[in-house]
Amino acid sequence: MPLTFTLDPAVTPALRDGILDLWADVTNAGGAVGFVAPVNREEIRPDLVRHLAAMAEGRHRLLVGHDEAGEVAATAFFSFNGHRLQRHWLWLYTVMVHPRHQGRGHGRELMAAAADAARGFEGIDAIRLGCRGGLGLERFYASCGYKEVGRVPDAIRVAPGDDRDDITMLLPLA
């Protein structure tokens, strides 16, 4: 069953809790979304609050995918550039699909919905995203049309002795 995507949903307590649960579950299943397992909702909450504050200021937007039960199953945040020479592209980050929904094509649905949404943003020609090396994420994003445009070796320290590449991917929207 496909997910139902909503751009800029009303931020309710249920949505906040759903995103916190999703973020913790994705991280604890080994997902590369800014934390290292084990993590709990309270450790994630300050990051979500920063995202929500940026949304309220108009600097970020949110795409949420709900499953057939109405639960938060996927998210992606858009971040607009403040620099006057880089306003023609945006960042996509905190891209997540709940582990119970992975392997069903929902990641591709999320990426397609994100590209469709970005095409509707005035003046946006491309999406950039960063991903952590060592997990094959760059292959997934490439299969969604992104191309690798940069790589910084060992820029992400997951744990002592476990450094990963920071990979930048780009999707032209034209």
Order of alpha helices (4+ residues) and beta strands (2+ residues): beta-alpha-alpha-beta-beta-beta-alpha-beta-alpha-beta-beta
